[in-house]
Amino acid sequence: MEHHDEAEQREALLRLIRESVIGDDQVMQTPYGARRVTYADYTASGRALTFLEDFLRDQVLPGYANTHTESSGTGLQTTRLRDDARAIIHAAVGGDDDTVVLFAGSGCTGAIAKLIGVLGLRIPSVLDDLHDLSGHIPPSQRPVVFVGPYEHHSNEIPWRESIADVVVIRQDADGGVDQADLREQLEKHAERPLKIGTFSAASNVTGIVSDTAGISTLLHEHGALSFWDFAAAAPYVDIEMGVVDPARPLSYKDAIFLSPHKFIGGPQTPGVLVARRELFANRVPDVPGGGTVAYVNDDDHRYLDDPTHREEGGTPAIIESVRAGLVFQLKQAVGTTTIREQEDRHLARAVAAWQDEPGIELLGNLDAKRLSIVSFVLRSPSGRYLHHNYVVALLNDLFGIQSRGGCSCAGPYGHRLLGIDLARSHEFEREITGGCEGIKPGWVRINFNYFVSDTVADYLVEAVRLVARDGWRLLADYRFDTATGMWRHRDGVVLPPLSLHDISYAGGRASMPTGRATGGEGLLAEHLRDGAAILAAASGPDLSEHPASLSADFEHLRWFDLPRACIAEG
C-alpha cells in the first residue's frame, strides 16, 4: 500500500508540473496553419510554472524590499527568502560548512566568470594590449586548465581569455573524457603552480554523462582543482560537492557551475557558483561596490569577510534568486530516480525508432550513459544533408515543435562529431567571416523532459521521422539567406503576435494585448495527419540543381541541399 501511495504521489506531482507549464497549451500560426506549440528545447532553457509564479506574485512580491537591510519588516522578509533559497541549493548539492553558494550573473557563464575573477586569472584585455602584461608571466608560472572534449563555450572561451594555458583532453572510445589522456597531461604539467580541471558533467549536445567521481579523484591525486559545469546536467541528476564514494575519498569537487534557468520553472534565474571557501582568498572582490564593504571613510575601506556578501556586490537579482531556490526545491521533491526513469524511457523509445530510419543520423555514442538530449542530422535522397535551420523551421511550421539548430555553443566538439578537420574548419571560418553565416555546419537538437506525456513524446518521435523521410520535398517552399543561415517560407514570416509597442497608456489607462489561442494535446494527432498530407502532396524540387549565384568557395563547402529556387533574393 505504501509503495502504491508513493507511485500515486509521484504521478500526481508529474501531472501538476505538466499541467502548470505556462504556454504549454499555446497555439501559434505558421505558414501551414495553426499549430499547438510543443516545446522540446529544455536543454537551452526551462519554461515557467504557474504555481511558482503565483507564489512569487501573490506572496513574495507584496513583501519585497532590497536585501541590504534587516531593520525593516520587508527587508527582513526578503532577506530571509533569499537566504532560504541559498540554503536549499546548498543542501541540494551536498554542501558543508566549507561550501559557499553565490548567485552570479547569467547562467554558468556568469558563475565561471565570477570564479575566474576571484582566482585572479584575468587581465583586462585593454591593459594587456597596451602593456603586454600577460607576456611578462614566465611559461612555467602560468596556470594550466584542462577542459573536456565536449565543453560548452561558457566553460572554454573564458579560460582561453585568462592567463592560463588551456589543454583540451581527448574523447575516449565511449565518447567521454579520456582519463588516460588526462593523467598524461597532468603528469606533463606537474610543475605548474596552479592546475585546474574544468569539465562538463554532461554534454549539452549528446547528453553523454561524465564520470565526475573518477575524474575528480584523478585531478586531486595530481594536485589539481576539480571544477564542474552542471549546466546541462543539473536539472536531471544528483549533484554532490562532497565525496561521492567512501572508497574514493578524493572524489569531492572544488567548484560547480549551475544554470537554474534550464530547470523547469527556471526562466529569469541567475547563475549559481558553488565553491569551497578556501578558493575565496582574493584581497579585493571580483566586483567591488555596494554591499561588499564593512566600513568606508574618506580615505579607507574594509571589505566584508563572508564571500556571500563580498562577492555579490550591488542590489542582487532578488526575486530571481528566490526563484532559483524554488526550482531546486521542486527538483528535490520529484527526485532524480523518478527523473531518470522517465527520461530513460522516453529516450529509449526515440532512439529505437530513429535508428531504423536511414535518413536520420544520431550524434554521439548511443550506448553511453546519457541524458535525454538528442542531436541529429538528416540526409536527403541526394546524399547531402538538410540544413539544420531548415529542419528547425519545418518542425516549427508543420508541427509546432520548438527545437534548436546550430552548434549548441559547442563548436570544437561539433567539429569532431561532424568529422571536420582543422584545415576544413579554417575554410569554413573564412567563408563565415566573409559574410556567409549560412555555410556553418550544425545539427538539430531536442530533448525529452521527464514530465512530458507519452502523447507528446510519441509526437516528437513521429514528427522527426516524417521530416526525415520527406522533409526535402518542401525545400522549394522556403528561401535561404546565405548571410544569416535562416530559412523562411516563401510567403514570408508569420510575425509574432505580441509586441511591447502594442502597449498603450493613453487616457491614464494601461492597455495591453490580451487573449491567445490555446488547445490541448488532442490537436497533435491532427497535426501529424496534416503534416503527412502536406509532405505527401509535395512533388519535391530537383536536388541536382546547382545555385548559379553563389561563390565558388561557398559551393565548394556546401554540405546541404540548396535547389536554385531556395536562394533568397537580395
Secondary structure, 3 states (H helix, E strand, C coil): CHHHHHHHHHHHHHHHHHHHECCCCEEEEECCEEEECEECCCCCCCCCEHHHHHHHHHHHHHHCCCCCCCCCHHHHHHHHHHHHHHHHHHHHCCCCCCEEEEECCCHHHHHHHHHHHHCCCCCCHHHHHHHCCHHHCCHHHCCEEEECCCCCHHHCHHHHCCCCEEEECCECCCCCECHHHHHHHHHHCCCCCCEEEEEECECCCCCEECCHHHHHHHHHHCCCEEEEECCCCCCCCCCCCCCCCCCCCCCCCCEEEECHHHCCCCCCCCCEEEEEHHHCCCCCCCCCCCCCEEEECCCCEEECCCHHHHCCCCCCCHHHHHHHHHHHHHHHHHCHHHHHHHHHHHHHHHHHHHHCCCCEEECCCCCCCECCEEEEEEECCCCCECCHHHHHHHHHHHHCEECEEECCCCHHHHHHHHCCCHHHHHHHHHHHHCCCHHHCCCEEEEECCCCCCHHHHHHHHHHHHHHHHHHHHHHHHEEECCCCCCEEECCCCCCCCCCHHHCECHHHCCECCCCCCECCCCHHHHHHHHHHHHHHHCCCCCCCCCCCCCCHHHHHHCCECCCHHHECCC
